[in-house]
Amino acid sequence: MISQKKNILLLHSSNDLYGASKIFLQLIDLFISKNFNVHVVLPEEGKLDDHLNKKDITVSYHELGVLRKKYLSPLGLINRLVSNIKAIKFLSTYIKDHSIDLVYTNTSTILCGGIAAKKNDIPSLFHVHEIPTGNKLYEFFSGKIINRISSKVLTVSNSVKSHWLKNIDENKIERIYNGIIFNKTDSLIKLERNQDDFVITSVARLIPYKGHGYFIDIANELIKKSPKFKFLIVGDTLPSYVSYEKSIKQKVNDLGLENQIKFLGFRNEVSSILKQSDLFIHPAIAPDPLPTVLFESLHNDLPSVATNLGGAIEILDNGNNGLLIPYNDPKKAANLINEYCNNNKLQKKHLNNSKKNFKTNFSSDSFNKNILREVNNLL
């Protein structure tokens, strides 16, 4: 007797090409390869669609009541409540109409999928990429709700797991490191740089916790040491953070550093930019769950630096694969970075160590095996 193909519904909170979305694409490819019928629901159209449209999957768009900081007000919470009620109704109907066997939510900021799954008595898996900070009440309630509606919770790093263990049962939560796939790209860009320039690059969405303001403070300190330092900021922002983008650009102007610090916006040629850089910095000022861009920088043999917070500590293996700096002391950070720039032997050692670390902890084979184990255990 031939077993019927299982139907899996995947939910994701954004339509972009940053870290969590790249993992989302890997999940889709994995489930297609294992003969699942894959259904995807996203809250909006966007850059991800070009990749999704090439795959044999069903894609829909519907407001999913995504929880974001901008809604943490009385009116905002009412807005999210109404949006979630509508989304739960939509997803409940979708689950019935398409005989969905499992709801896979690729974020902690979407609750409607887990609730709809519970209403329809099917399993719900949450893949958590976030470490929410700044609002204890939100952390408490979101954790308790996810604990109630989930069948299993996966986290992308030990830092994420430790954070959510405060409100999610230990026997329900498990850490599975992302398996990093380095795609070949033909996209090339030629950076404008002088032969004596020392180019330091940062790649991240322009939102406050990614630490662009701190990156500018560090840049200011390094430029005081030498005019050779030049800085590139790659990334765009969300509509709700346009004012933040303006503020950091204004900060560069106020410091008179327009010639030393350049904003490149969102770019597809990230690998090409990294290959032409001399150092990479991930300057997050709050725990970043697992900044996958660090994998890309190290893969391109680019010595890498990150603040000593969140998943960056695990990627850089407590300083064995790169330099860890304080997240709140730009002068000290600049001194450490300046010393590191002049220590080629240590940089090479870190790059060699990182290749071993990737193979041991972040292989795509291990990721696929672990994800499939958890999914199959629920079906």
C-alpha positions as CSV (number, residue, x, y, z in Angstrom):
1,M,0.0,0.0,0.0
2,I,1.4,3.4,-1.0
3,S,1.5,5.9,1.8
4,Q,-0.1,9.2,1.1
5,K,2.1,12.3,0.8
6,K,2.0,14.5,3.9
7,N,0.9,18.1,3.6
8,I,3.0,20.6,5.5
9,L,2.1,24.3,6.0
10,L,5.0,26.7,6.6
11,L,4.5,30.2,8.0
12,H,7.1,32.9,7.9
13,S,7.0,36.5,9.2
14,S,8.7,38.4,6.4
15,N,9.4,38.4,2.7
16,D,13.0,39.3,2.4
17,L,16.4,37.6,1.8
18,Y,18.0,38.0,5.2
19,G,19.2,35.1,7.5
20,A,15.9,33.6,8.7
21,S,14.4,33.7,5.2
22,K,17.4,31.9,3.8
23,I,16.9,29.1,6.3
24,F,13.2,29.2,5.3
25,L,14.2,28.4,1.7
26,Q,16.4,25.6,2.9
27,L,13.4,24.1,4.9
28,I,11.2,24.2,1.8
29,D,13.9,22.5,-0.4
30,L,14.3,19.8,2.3
31,F,10.6,19.1,2.5
32,I,10.2,19.0,-1.2
33,S,13.1,16.5,-1.4
34,K,11.4,14.3,1.1
35,N,8.2,14.2,-0.9
36,F,6.0,16.5,1.2
37,N,3.3,18.7,-0.3
38,V,4.5,22.1,0.7
39,H,2.2,25.0,1.4
40,V,3.5,28.4,2.3
41,V,1.6,31.4,3.7
42,L,3.4,34.8,4.0
43,P,2.0,38.1,5.2
44,E,3.1,40.0,2.1
45,E,4.8,39.9,-1.2
46,G,8.5,40.7,-1.5
47,K,12.0,39.7,-2.5
48,L,11.6,36.0,-1.5
49,D,8.9,35.5,-4.1
50,D,11.5,35.2,-7.0
51,H,12.9,32.1,-5.3
52,L,9.5,30.6,-4.2
53,N,8.0,30.9,-7.7
54,K,10.6,28.5,-9.0
55,K,9.6,25.8,-6.6
56,D,6.8,23.2,-6.8
57,I,4.9,24.6,-3.8
58,T,1.6,26.4,-3.1
59,V,2.2,30.0,-2.0
60,S,-0.5,32.3,-0.5
61,Y,-0.5,35.7,1.1
62,H,-2.5,36.7,4.1
63,E,-2.1,39.1,7.1
64,L,-0.8,36.8,9.9
65,G,-0.9,39.2,12.8
66,V,2.9,39.3,13.1
67,L,3.9,40.6,16.5
68,R,6.3,43.5,16.3
69,K,7.5,46.1,18.8
70,K,5.6,48.9,17.0
71,Y,2.4,47.3,18.2
72,L,3.3,47.4,21.9
73,S,0.6,50.1,22.7
74,P,-3.1,49.8,23.6
75,L,-4.2,50.5,20.0
76,G,-1.4,48.4,18.6
77,L,-2.4,45.4,20.8
78,I,-6.1,45.8,19.7
79,N,-4.9,45.8,16.1
80,R,-2.9,42.6,16.6
81,L,-5.8,40.9,18.4
82,V,-8.2,41.6,15.5
83,S,-5.5,40.6,12.9
84,N,-4.8,37.3,14.8
85,I,-8.5,36.4,15.1
86,K,-8.9,36.9,11.3
87,A,-5.7,35.0,10.6
88,I,-6.8,32.0,12.8
89,K,-10.1,31.8,10.9
90,F,-8.3,31.9,7.6
91,L,-5.7,29.3,8.6
92,S,-8.3,27.0,10.1
93,T,-10.1,27.0,6.9
94,Y,-6.9,26.5,4.9
95,I,-5.9,23.5,7.1
96,K,-9.3,21.8,6.5
97,D,-9.4,22.6,2.7
98,H,-5.9,21.3,2.1
99,S,-5.8,18.5,4.6
100,I,-2.7,19.9,6.3
101,D,-0.9,17.4,8.6
102,L,1.5,19.8,10.3
103,V,1.9,23.5,10.8
104,Y,5.5,24.7,10.8
105,T,6.0,28.3,12.1
106,N,9.4,29.7,11.3
107,T,9.3,32.4,13.9
108,S,8.0,33.2,17.4
109,T,6.2,36.3,16.2
110,I,3.4,34.4,14.5
111,L,1.0,32.7,16.9
112,C,-2.1,32.2,14.7
113,G,-0.7,29.1,13.0
114,G,-0.1,27.2,16.3
115,I,-3.6,28.2,17.5
116,A,-5.3,27.1,14.2
117,A,-3.3,23.8,14.4
118,K,-4.5,23.2,17.9
119,K,-8.1,24.0,16.9
120,N,-7.8,21.4,14.2
121,D,-6.1,18.9,16.4
122,I,-2.9,18.6,14.3
123,P,0.7,19.1,15.5
124,S,2.4,22.5,15.5
125,L,6.1,23.1,15.4
126,F,7.8,26.4,16.1
127,H,11.2,27.2,14.8
128,V,12.4,30.1,16.9
129,H,15.0,32.6,15.6
130,E,14.4,35.5,18.0
131,I,15.6,36.6,21.4
132,P,12.9,39.3,22.3
133,T,14.2,41.8,24.8
134,G,12.9,45.1,26.2
135,N,9.4,44.1,27.3
136,K,9.2,41.4,30.0
137,L,5.4,41.2,29.7
138,Y,5.6,40.4,26.0
139,E,8.3,37.8,26.7
140,F,6.2,36.1,29.4
141,F,2.9,36.0,27.5
142,S,4.4,35.0,24.1
143,G,6.5,32.2,25.8
144,K,3.5,30.9,27.7
145,I,1.2,30.9,24.6
146,I,3.8,29.2,22.5
147,N,4.3,26.6,25.2
148,R,0.6,26.0,25.2
149,I,0.0,25.7,21.5
150,S,3.2,24.0,20.3
151,S,3.9,20.4,20.0
152,K,7.6,21.1,19.7
153,V,9.9,24.2,19.8
154,L,13.2,24.3,18.0
155,T,15.7,27.1,18.6
156,V,18.6,28.1,16.4
157,S,21.2,28.5,19.2
158,N,21.9,27.8,22.9
159,S,21.4,31.5,23.5
160,V,17.9,31.4,22.1
161,K,17.1,28.2,24.0
162,S,18.3,29.7,27.3
163,H,16.1,32.7,26.8
164,W,12.9,30.8,26.1
165,L,13.4,28.2,28.8
166,K,12.0,30.7,31.2
167,N,8.6,30.2,29.8
168,I,8.7,27.0,27.7
169,D,8.9,23.5,29.2
170,E,12.4,22.0,28.9
171,N,11.1,18.7,27.5
172,K,9.5,20.6,24.6
173,I,12.4,22.7,23.4
174,E,15.5,21.7,21.6
175,R,18.4,23.5,20.0
176,I,19.2,22.7,16.3
177,Y,21.9,24.8,14.7
178,N,21.2,26.0,11.2
179,G,23.0,24.1,8.5
180,I,24.7,26.7,6.4
181,I,24.7,26.4,2.6
182,F,26.9,28.7,0.6
183,N,25.4,29.3,-2.8
184,K,27.5,30.2,-5.7
185,T,26.7,33.5,-7.2
186,D,27.6,35.3,-10.5
187,S,26.7,38.7,-9.0
188,L,29.8,40.8,-9.0
189,I,30.6,44.3,-7.9
190,K,33.8,46.3,-8.0
191,L,34.3,48.3,-4.9
192,E,35.8,51.8,-5.2
193,R,38.8,51.6,-2.9
194,N,42.4,52.8,-2.8
195,Q,45.2,50.3,-2.5
196,D,46.1,51.5,1.0
197,D,42.5,51.4,2.3
198,F,41.6,49.0,5.0
199,V,37.9,48.2,4.4
200,I,35.7,47.1,7.3
201,T,32.2,45.9,6.4
202,S,29.0,45.3,8.2
203,V,26.0,43.5,6.7
204,A,22.6,43.5,8.5
205,R,19.1,44.9,8.3
206,L,19.0,48.5,9.5
207,I,17.2,48.0,12.8
208,P,18.3,49.3,16.2
209,Y,19.6,46.1,17.9
210,K,21.9,45.3,15.0
211,G,24.1,48.1,16.4
212,H,24.8,50.4,13.4
213,G,25.1,53.4,15.7
214,Y,27.7,51.4,17.7
215,F,29.5,50.5,14.5
216,I,29.7,54.2,13.6
217,D,31.1,55.0,17.1
218,I,33.8,52.3,16.7
219,A,34.5,53.6,13.2
220,N,35.0,57.1,14.6
221,E,37.5,55.8,17.1
222,L,39.4,53.8,14.5
223,I,39.6,56.7,12.1
224,K,41.3,58.7,14.8
225,K,44.0,56.1,14.8
226,S,44.5,56.0,11.0
227,P,42.9,57.5,7.9
228,K,43.4,54.1,6.2
229,F,40.2,52.8,7.7
230,K,37.1,52.8,5.4
231,F,33.7,51.4,6.4
232,L,30.8,49.9,4.4
233,I,27.3,49.3,5.8
234,V,25.2,46.9,3.7
235,G,21.5,46.5,4.3
236,D,18.1,48.1,4.1
237,T,15.4,48.7,6.7
238,L,11.7,48.0,7.4
239,P,9.0,50.6,6.8
240,S,8.6,51.1,10.6
241,Y,12.3,51.9,11.0
242,V,12.8,54.5,8.3
243,S,13.4,57.1,11.0
244,Y,16.2,54.9,12.5
245,E,17.9,54.7,9.1
246,K,17.8,58.5,8.8
247,S,19.2,58.9,12.3
248,I,22.3,56.8,11.7
249,K,22.9,58.5,8.4
250,Q,22.6,61.8,10.1
251,K,25.1,60.6,12.8
252,V,27.7,59.9,10.1
253,N,27.1,63.4,8.7
254,D,27.3,65.0,12.1
255,L,30.7,63.3,12.7
256,G,31.9,64.5,9.3
257,L,32.6,60.9,8.2
258,E,30.7,60.8,4.9
259,N,33.9,60.0,3.0
260,Q,34.9,57.2,5.4
261,I,31.5,55.5,6.0
262,K,29.3,54.5,3.0
263,F,25.8,53.0,3.0
264,L,25.3,50.6,0.2
265,G,21.7,49.6,0.9
266,F,20.5,46.0,0.2
267,R,22.8,44.2,-2.2
268,N,22.7,40.8,-3.8
269,E,26.5,40.9,-4.3
270,V,27.3,40.4,-0.6
271,S,29.8,37.6,-1.2
272,S,31.6,39.8,-3.8
273,I,31.7,42.7,-1.3
274,L,33.0,40.5,1.5
275,K,35.8,39.2,-0.8
276,Q,37.0,42.7,-1.3
277,S,36.9,43.7,2.3
278,D,39.6,43.3,4.9
279,L,37.5,42.8,8.1
280,F,33.9,42.0,9.0
281,I,32.2,43.4,12.1
282,H,28.8,42.3,13.5
283,P,28.1,45.1,16.1
284,A,24.8,43.9,17.7
285,I,24.0,45.7,20.9
286,A,21.4,43.1,22.0
287,P,21.6,39.3,21.7
288,D,21.4,38.3,18.0
289,P,20.1,34.7,17.9
290,L,22.4,33.3,15.2
291,P,23.8,36.0,12.8
292,T,24.2,33.8,9.7
293,V,26.1,36.6,7.9
294,L,29.1,35.7,10.2
295,F,29.2,32.3,8.4
296,E,29.3,34.0,5.1
297,S,32.1,36.3,6.1
298,L,34.2,33.5,7.4
299,H,33.4,31.3,4.4
300,N,34.9,34.1,2.3
301,D,38.1,33.9,4.4
302,L,37.3,37.3,5.9
303,P,38.5,37.7,9.5
304,S,35.5,38.5,11.6
305,V,34.6,40.4,14.7
306,A,31.3,40.4,16.7
307,T,30.1,41.8,20.0
308,N,30.0,39.3,22.9
309,L,26.3,38.6,22.8
310,G,23.9,35.9,21.7
311,G,24.6,33.4,19.0
312,A,27.7,35.2,17.7
313,I,29.6,33.8,20.7
314,E,28.7,30.3,19.5
315,I,29.6,30.9,15.8
316,L,32.9,32.4,16.9
317,D,33.3,29.6,19.4
318,N,34.0,31.9,22.4
319,G,36.7,33.8,20.5
320,N,38.5,30.8,18.9
321,N,37.1,31.6,15.4
322,G,37.2,35.4,15.5
323,L,37.4,38.4,17.8
324,L,34.8,39.1,20.4
325,I,34.4,42.7,21.5
326,P,32.3,44.5,24.2
327,Y,28.9,45.8,23.0
328,N,29.0,49.0,25.0
329,D,32.5,50.4,24.9
330,P,33.5,51.7,21.5
331,K,36.9,52.9,22.5
332,K,37.9,49.5,24.0
333,A,36.4,47.8,21.0
334,A,38.4,50.0,18.6
335,N,41.6,49.2,20.4
336,L,41.0,45.5,20.3
337,I,40.0,45.7,16.6
338,N,43.1,47.7,15.7
339,E,45.4,45.2,17.4
340,Y,43.5,42.4,15.6
341,C,44.0,44.1,12.2
342,N,47.7,43.9,12.7
343,N,47.8,40.2,13.8
344,N,47.7,38.2,10.6
345,K,48.8,35.1,12.4
346,L,45.8,35.1,14.8
347,Q,43.4,35.9,11.9
348,K,44.6,32.9,9.9
349,K,44.3,30.7,13.0
350,H,40.7,31.8,13.6
351,L,39.8,31.2,9.9
352,N,41.2,27.7,10.1
353,N,39.4,27.0,13.3
354,S,36.1,28.2,11.8
355,K,36.2,25.7,9.0
356,K,36.4,22.8,11.6
357,N,33.6,24.4,13.6
358,F,31.3,24.6,10.6
359,K,31.9,21.0,9.7
360,T,31.2,19.8,13.3
361,N,28.3,22.0,14.3
362,F,26.7,23.7,11.3
363,S,26.6,21.2,8.4
364,S,23.6,21.1,6.2
365,D,23.5,17.3,6.5
366,S,23.2,17.5,10.3
367,F,20.6,20.2,10.1
368,N,18.4,18.3,7.6
369,K,18.7,15.1,9.7
370,N,17.7,16.8,12.9
371,I,14.8,18.8,11.4
372,L,13.4,15.7,9.7
373,R,13.6,13.7,12.9
374,E,11.5,16.3,14.7
375,V,9.0,16.6,11.9
376,N,8.6,12.8,11.5
377,N,8.2,12.4,15.3
378,L,5.1,14.7,15.1
379,L,3.5,13.0,12.1
